[in-house]
Amino acid sequence: MPSGLVALALGGFGIGLTEFLIAGLLPQVASSFTVSEAAAGWLISGYALSVAVGAIALTAATARLPRKQVLVGLVALFVVGNLLSAVAPNYPVMLLGRIVAALCHGSFFGIGSLVARSLVAPEKKSQAVAIMFAGLTVANVLGVPFGALVGERWGWRAAFWAVTAIGVLALAGIAASVPASAGRVRPATGTDPIPGRPATGPGESDPAPPSGLRAQLRAFRSWQVWLTLTATALSYGGMFGAFSYIAYTFTEVSGFAPADVAWLLMVYGVGLVVGNLVGGRAADRDRDRALVLALSGLTLTLALFGLLAGSATASVVLVFVMGVTGFASVPGMITRVTDYAHGAALAASANVSASNVGNALGAWLGGLAITAGLGYTSPLYVGAGIALLSTVVMVIAARRARTPRVADRVPTS
């Protein structure tokens, strides 16, 4: 495994910890700054909004810069943001630190995915993206318990100091081990079986990807880019439409005690890790087929979960499978959108923004179902419906890919 890929995974782990650990620290932070629980909640929602804005804004602003330099700058921004949170004298500075740290999130995973795939042989590009995202999935498993444990023993500031240290290590690793030319993806010809497949090996210099905002925006003329972004948003919407209210399903339907929710969420997190790695390997063999199977599996899993949620045993099994099928599509979606976008970093970051839009959509629709009195299994059915739409979009995209059309190709000039 290239050392640069390890450094990217470490950066993803640190960013994931920043996103998730705050949930276990909110009571301490609210008490420390004497603010309400609702005000403390902005440390989560403000972070999410900053991710969505930063993914597009920073990627567009740095379009002409070498990708290694951009990654170094993004991780430095992440370090500064967490350092602000660790030393914050009051709530506004704490919120500012969260917003600054979040700005790098989307661009890091968007640009980092292009760099990751350039570090390995072409037939392993989705696996490389999966390894980078492994840091994020592991953080999903460990983030909340890590924050709660460190906060309980040494105070909430210690958790942010720890994440700052991880950021410094990732920064040094990326600076030392990622090649200066990393991140270039050969433009698609429109006739390749897998558009965007690099002709050179890892570490070799491919033709430069689109640079400048206008060239980056040209990638969005491709219908395949838009279909992939839509499928991404809907797949995340399906998963998070169910996941956002899963604690209520466990306690009110499956019969678990509130204290059991923590380990059940870890089971889900382990599923994310497995799905990410398996999905990356499957996508390198037959990407579109792997994506259709993953989305179909998520649809079926959520529907079965809704039917069998009254069984504690079935709930444990299905929440794990939900994690596997929910994240199995992520590596393939990223390499797909960047292939059809000719390696445009803006399209890669747009994929991260699309996932956040999907998260918000799914959570909103799941909440509407509960408010309408449909019960605590209704978000699972809502999620299944959204995931089914994602499957349909992916099937359409796959069929168009088998018979390439002019509208699916990005103009090269």
Number of C-alpha atoms within 10 A of each C-alpha: 9 13 14 22 26 22 23 31 26 24 31 28 27 27 29 24 28 27 24 21 27 26 18 20 24 21 16 18 22 17 12 13 15 13 13 12 13 10 14 24 16 14 22 19 13 15 23 23 17 19 25 23 16 24 28 23 16 19 27 21 12 18 21 15 12 15 23 20 14 21 24 19 15 22 27 19 20 31 27 19 26 30 23 22 28 21 15 17 12 12 19 12 16 23 22 19 25 29 25 23 29 29 26 28 29 30 32 29 28 26 25 29 29 27 29 28 27 30 26 20 15 18 16 18 28 31 25 32 29 32 25 30 30 25 23 28 27 20 25 24 24 20 25 22 20 19 27 21 17 19 21 15 9 10 16 25 20 17 26 26 18 18 24 25 16 19 26 19 17 26 23 15 20 24 17 13 15 26 17 14 17 23 27 26 27 22 24 21 17 18 14 10 12 18 22 24 20 24 13 15 14 17 17 16 17 19 13 15 20 26 19 15 16 11 17 22 17 18 28 20 15 19 19 28 26 20 20 25 26 19 31 30 26 30 35 28 32 35 30 26 32 30 25 18 19 21 21 18 24 24 17 17 20 20 15 17 11 12 9 13 16 13 12 19 21 20 19 23 23 22 25 27 26 19 28 31 25 20 27 29 23 21 26 20 13 12 23 23 14 21 28 20 17 25 30 19 22 29 29 17 23 31 20 17 26 23 14 17 25 17 14 16 11 15 22 19 14 22 24 23 23 27 25 26 30 29 29 32 31 28 31 29 24 26 28 25 28 29 25 29 34 28 28 32 32 30 31 33 29 22 30 25 26 23 24 22 19 25 23 19 20 29 22 16 20 28 19 15 18 15 11 10 9 11 14 25 28 24 32 31 23 26 31 30 20 25 32 22 20 28 24 15 19 27 18 13 21 19 11 14 18 11 9 15 14 10 11 23 23 22 16 12 6
